[in-house]
Amino acid sequence: MKMKKLAAILLALMAAVTLACTAAAETPAEKGAMAGGWQSAEHPEMTEEIRDIFEKGTEKLIGVNYVPVACLGTQVVAGTNYAVLCQGTAVYPDAKPEWKVVFLYKALDGTVTVLNIADFDYGALCTYGAEE
């Protein structure tokens, strides 16, 4: 009976150590971001790394100039997806800039592709006075 209690205590201690080590991890995946789940950016500024990913992914786009403003979040997949808030301006005289979200995918081999370019949804942000 004492051996069973000792074994149970050792298993509980090992589980506690494993949880503590997992909580101290540094990468988004190790911080508990599930593969496939979007993780909001801690800081939305455009880092050099994210700016490089954005430039690599959008370099062949024509007709609209996109200026990245903020990284909204990432998604861990077999690689990483990025959601980047941009100001897009069509390349013609007197074109008015529009806010867009550019979704990029960076593969494990380093290649970057544009997955989607979506209108920025102001309505989703305007919840003042909304009924719950």
Backbone torsions as a table, in degrees:
resi	resn	phi	psi	omega
1	MET	NA	-41.0	180.0
2	LYS	-64.8	-33.8	179.0
3	MET	-65.6	-38.5	179.4
4	LYS	-65.8	-41.5	178.5
5	LYS	-64.9	-42.9	179.0
6	LEU	-62.7	-42.1	178.9
7	ALA	-64.6	-40.5	179.1
8	ALA	-64.8	-41.1	179.0
9	ILE	-65.3	-42.7	178.8
10	LEU	-63.8	-41.7	177.7
11	LEU	-63.7	-41.4	178.8
12	ALA	-64.6	-39.9	178.6
13	LEU	-65.1	-42.7	178.5
14	MET	-64.0	-39.0	178.5
15	ALA	-65.0	-40.7	179.2
16	ALA	-64.8	-40.6	178.4
17	VAL	-65.6	-42.2	178.6
18	THR	-61.3	-44.4	178.3
19	LEU	-63.4	-40.5	179.7
20	ALA	-65.1	-40.2	178.4
21	CYS	-67.0	-39.2	179.1
22	THR	-65.2	-39.3	-179.0
23	ALA	-67.5	-25.0	-178.5
24	ALA	-88.2	1.1	-177.1
25	ALA	-65.3	159.1	-173.7
26	GLU	-104.3	-34.7	-174.1
27	THR	-81.7	157.3	179.6
28	PRO	-55.3	-41.8	-179.6
29	ALA	-64.7	-38.6	-179.3
30	GLU	-76.0	-20.8	178.3
31	LYS	-79.0	0.2	177.9
32	GLY	107.8	1.1	176.4
33	ALA	-67.7	117.1	-179.1
34	MET	-73.3	144.0	174.4
35	ALA	-57.7	131.0	-178.7
36	GLY	93.8	-16.5	-179.9
37	GLY	-93.8	136.7	178.5
38	TRP	-76.6	139.8	178.8
39	GLN	-118.3	121.1	177.7
40	SER	-63.1	145.1	177.9
41	ALA	-68.2	135.0	175.2
42	GLU	-65.7	-41.0	178.4
43	HIS	-132.4	123.5	-173.7
44	PRO	-78.8	-2.7	-176.9
45	GLU	-62.5	151.4	179.6
46	MET	-81.7	106.9	175.8
47	THR	-75.1	165.2	178.1
48	GLU	-60.2	-39.0	179.7
49	GLU	-63.1	-47.2	-178.9
50	ILE	-70.0	-36.6	176.4
51	ARG	-61.5	-42.0	177.9
52	ASP	-63.3	-42.3	177.7
53	ILE	-61.7	-44.5	179.6
54	PHE	-61.2	-47.5	-179.4
55	GLU	-62.1	-42.8	-179.9
56	LYS	-63.0	-39.1	-178.1
57	GLY	-75.6	-31.0	-174.2
58	THR	-104.1	3.3	-174.0
59	GLU	-61.4	-26.0	-177.7
60	LYS	-98.2	1.2	178.2
61	LEU	-73.9	138.8	178.7
62	ILE	-127.1	156.8	175.8
63	GLY	97.3	-24.6	179.6
64	VAL	-141.2	134.1	172.7
65	ASN	-93.9	126.1	179.2
66	TYR	-108.6	128.9	176.8
67	VAL	-114.3	112.9	-178.8
68	PRO	-70.2	138.3	-178.2
69	VAL	-115.4	-42.5	-175.9
70	ALA	-154.7	145.2	172.2
71	CYS	-90.1	117.3	-177.1
72	LEU	-83.1	-31.2	-179.1
73	GLY	175.3	174.4	179.8
74	THR	-133.5	160.6	178.1
75	GLN	-136.0	120.9	179.5
76	VAL	-81.8	119.9	175.9
77	VAL	-133.1	-151.8	171.4
78	ALA	-78.8	71.7	-167.7
79	GLY	125.9	-153.4	-179.9
80	THR	-142.5	136.3	171.5
81	ASN	-97.5	146.8	178.9
82	TYR	-128.1	140.6	172.2
83	ALA	-112.6	117.2	-175.2
84	VAL	-120.9	124.5	175.4
85	LEU	-77.8	130.7	-175.8
86	CYS	-135.9	158.4	167.9
87	GLN	-104.7	119.5	-178.5
88	GLY	-109.7	132.5	178.7
89	THR	-128.2	122.4	178.0
90	ALA	-62.6	148.1	-177.0
91	VAL	-89.7	77.5	171.5
92	TYR	-157.5	156.8	-175.6
93	PRO	-57.1	139.1	177.1
94	ASP	63.0	20.1	177.1
95	ALA	-67.5	138.6	178.7
96	LYS	-93.9	136.9	178.0
97	PRO	-68.6	148.7	177.3
98	GLU	-130.0	149.4	176.8
99	TRP	-86.3	132.2	-179.1
100	LYS	-133.8	159.1	169.4
101	VAL	-115.1	119.7	179.3
102	VAL	-99.6	123.8	178.5
103	PHE	-100.7	122.4	-178.1
104	LEU	-118.3	151.5	175.2
105	TYR	-122.7	123.2	173.7
106	LYS	-106.3	113.7	-178.9
107	ALA	-74.3	165.4	179.2
108	LEU	-61.4	-26.7	179.3
109	ASP	-84.6	1.0	176.9
110	GLY	96.7	-10.1	178.9
111	THR	-71.3	147.7	-177.8
112	VAL	-126.5	133.0	177.3
113	THR	-131.8	153.2	174.8
114	VAL	-84.6	125.0	178.3
115	LEU	-88.1	-39.7	-175.3
116	ASN	-165.5	152.8	171.4
117	ILE	-127.2	114.5	-173.8
118	ALA	-115.7	150.6	172.5
119	ASP	-64.0	143.5	174.9
120	PHE	-75.9	126.9	-173.8
121	ASP	-90.8	93.6	177.9
122	TYR	-62.2	-36.7	-178.2
123	GLY	-59.4	-33.1	178.7
124	ALA	-68.0	-24.3	-179.8
125	LEU	-88.4	-24.1	-174.2
126	CYS	-89.3	84.8	-178.4
127	THR	-112.8	8.4	-179.6
128	TYR	-61.1	125.9	177.8
129	GLY	80.7	2.2	-179.1
130	ALA	-71.5	143.4	176.7
131	GLU	-74.1	144.3	177.6
132	GLU	-97.5	NA	NA
